[in-house]
Amino acid sequence: MPVSEFRPSVSILIAARNEAPTILACLQAIDQLDYPADLVEVLIGNDQSTDQTADRVTHFIADKPRFRLYTIDQSVAGLAGKANVLAQLARHATGDLLFFTDADTQVPTTWLLHMSQAFAGTVGVVTGITLPGITLPGITLPGATLPIGPAIFHKLQGIDWLYNLTLVNLLSNLNIPVTAMGNNMAVSRAAYEAVGGYESLPFSVVEDYTLFQAITKQGFGFRSLLNEQVLASTKAVDTLLVFLQQRKRWMRGATALPGWMVVPLYLQYLLLPLFLLLGWLAPGLAITLYLARFAGQTCIILHGLRCVRKTKLWPYALLFEIYQLLIGPLAVAYYLLPIPIQWKGRRFA
């Protein structure tokens, strides 16, 4: 059977905790997916929400038998948060492929089709690309709009995500596994069961990376896609404090990467003090290295923008340099502070 005709059954898993402002936009986008309806089920896990999340989901899915809502009020296998919800939803899933997205994310109509086509041979995990602060063409959301801020800070977050996910894509093309985005990821049932599911993995605040790492270590292949057909949109962070909390959580996960990856990440975050120090010791060398790095970074961003057909955002690639030089040291300093990670109203040590 040609790859273009491959139509596996799909289970979409969504963990939702206090997502009343965004959950309808997420579900409406999923309801418009261009994929055989009889091959798709959507499982939503209400993780002890204290707002109107459950009521809004219940009302939306009342006439949609493909959508099911589960109340998650207990922990399994010592798990907590999102990992606990997804582990329990996976027990109910019947699809050949398990798709993961977040309740504050909109996926494109072509999401299932193009992600599922990437599962060939031994591929066990496929990731798409998600950017904050963008809009997606071809999606009509009556009665619900995902809050996407117009501020420069929101757009720069989009360039930030694009830059790093383009690097992930380039390394993936060299068969080097890096990480995955849990709001735009799919795994085969065979791969998920081979690692024992979330119940068999150590708890982590970056459960997507933990699952990705386990699957690739098990010998399954991986694909990182970078195109408009798998481009999802998510809500940008509004405040610096929430942004730093988000980075602290991600940096906690990054510490599990191989050393040859962790060192460049820290160098990227500490560019400003490092270049200032080098400029004091060897000004000529500092200027040469800075210009070379800036040129390489800009080329990578422009390549990513072309791939996802968002070239109108190119001016923000220039502003991103200032953003990165300032935000990087702040993120490292905040990460080193003895402040617990807070996510969805919960604290993690």
C-alpha positions, 0 to 999 in steps of 0.5 A, spaced: 500 500 500 502 506 498 504 511 504 499 516 501 494 511 502 496 509 509 490 510 514 491 507 521 486 508 527 488 514 531 487 516 538 488 523 540 490 524 548 489 531 551 490 532 558 486 538 561 487 542 567 483 549 568 483 550 561 476 553 560 479 559 556 482 555 551 479 548 551 473 549 546 478 552 541 482 546 541 477 541 540 473 545 535 480 545 531 480 537 532 473 536 530 475 539 523 481 534 522 481 532 515 481 524 516 476 518 516 472 520 522 471 512 523 478 512 525 479 517 530 477 517 537 479 523 542 480 522 549 480 528 554 482 527 561 479 532 566 485 533 571 481 536 577 480 542 574 477 547 579 474 552 573 469 550 567 473 546 563 469 539 565 462 543 563 465 546 557 467 539 554 461 536 556 457 541 552 461 540 546 462 533 546 454 531 547 453 530 540 460 527 538 461 520 540 468 520 537 470 524 543 470 522 550 471 525 557 474 522 563 475 524 570 482 523 573 482 524 580 487 519 582 494 517 581 497 511 578 504 508 578 506 514 582 505 519 577 503 526 577 500 532 573 500 531 565 504 524 565 498 521 570 493 523 566 496 521 559 498 514 562 490 513 564 488 515 557 492 511 554 489 505 557 482 507 554 485 508 547 484 503 542 488 507 536 494 504 532 497 511 533 497 515 539 497 522 538 498 528 543 496 535 544 495 540 549 488 543 551 491 550 549 493 548 542 490 548 535 492 543 530 491 544 523 486 540 519 492 536 515 495 534 522 493 527 522 494 525 515 501 528 515 504 525 521 501 518 520 504 518 513 511 519 517 510 512 520 514 507 516 519 502 517 521 502 525 519 509 526 516 509 533 515 517 534 514 523 530 513 530 532 511 536 528 512 543 530 508 548 534 509 555 535 506 560 540 503 567 537 501 565 530 494 563 527 493 557 522 489 558 515 483 554 514 480 553 521 474 556 523 472 556 530 465 559 531 464 561 539 471 560 541 478 563 539 484 561 542 488 567 545 494 569 541 497 575 543 499 581 538 505 583 542 512 583 540 514 579 546 509 573 543 512 574 536 519 573 539 517 567 543 514 564 536 521 565 533 524 562 539 521 556 538 522 556 531 529 556 532 530 551 537 525 546 533 528 547 526 535 545 530 531 539 532 529 538 525 536 538 522 539 534 527 533 529 526 535 529 519 542 526 521 539 521 525 540 524 532 535 524 537 534 530 541 527 531 544 519 532 542 514 537 543 508 534 547 503 538 544 505 536 537 507 528 538 505 521 535 507 515 537 506 508 535 502 503 539 508 498 538 513 503 541 508 505 547 507 498 549 515 496 548 517 501 553 511 500 558 507 506 557 508 512 562 507 507 568 514 504 567 517 511 566 520 515 571 516 521 573 518 527 570 515 534 569 517 534 561 514 527 560 514 528 553 522 528 553 522 522 557 517 518 553 521 520 546 528 518 550 525 511 552 522 510 545 528 512 541 533 508 546 528 502 545 531 502 538 525 505 534 526 510 529 524 517 529 522 523 525 521 530 526 517 534 521 518 541 519 512 543 514 506 547 514 501 541 514 504 539 521 504 546 524 500 547 530 499 554 534 499 555 542 498 560 546 504 565 548 506 566 555 504 573 557 508 575 563 516 574 564 515 570 570 511 565 567 516 565 561 521 564 566 517 558 570 516 555 563 524 555 561 525 552 568 521 546 567 524 545 560 531 546 562 530 541 568 528 536 562 534 538 558 539 536 564 538 529 561 540 530 555 547 528 553 553 533 555 555 535 548 548 537 547 547 541 554 554 545 554 551 548 547 545 550 550 548 553 556 552 557 551 546 559 547 543 562 554 549 565 556 551 569 550 551 576 552 556 575 558 561 570 554 561 575 548 562 581 553 568 577 557 571 575 550 570 582 547 575 584 553 580 579 552 580 579 544 575 584 541 577 582 534 576 574 535 569 576 539 566 580 533 568 575 528 565 569 532 559 574 534 558 575 527 559 568 524 554 566 530 549 571 528 549 569 521 548 562 522 542 563 527 539 568 522 540 563 516 537 557 520 531 561 522 529 563 515 530 556 513 524 554 518 520 560 516 520 558 509 519 551 511 512 553 515 510 558 510 511 564 515 516 568 512 512 575 513 515 574 520 522 575 518 523 582 521 522 578 528 528 574 526 533 580 527 529 583 534 530 575 536 537 577 537 536 582 542 531 578 546 536 572 546 541 576 549 537 578 555 532 573 556 538 567 556 542 570 562 535 571 566 533 564 564 539 561 567 539 565 573 532 563 575 533 556 574 539 556 579 534 559 584 531 555 589 524 556 587 520 550 585 517 549 578 510 551 578 505 548 573 498 548 572 497 550 579 501 545 582 508 545 585 514 540 583 520 540 587 
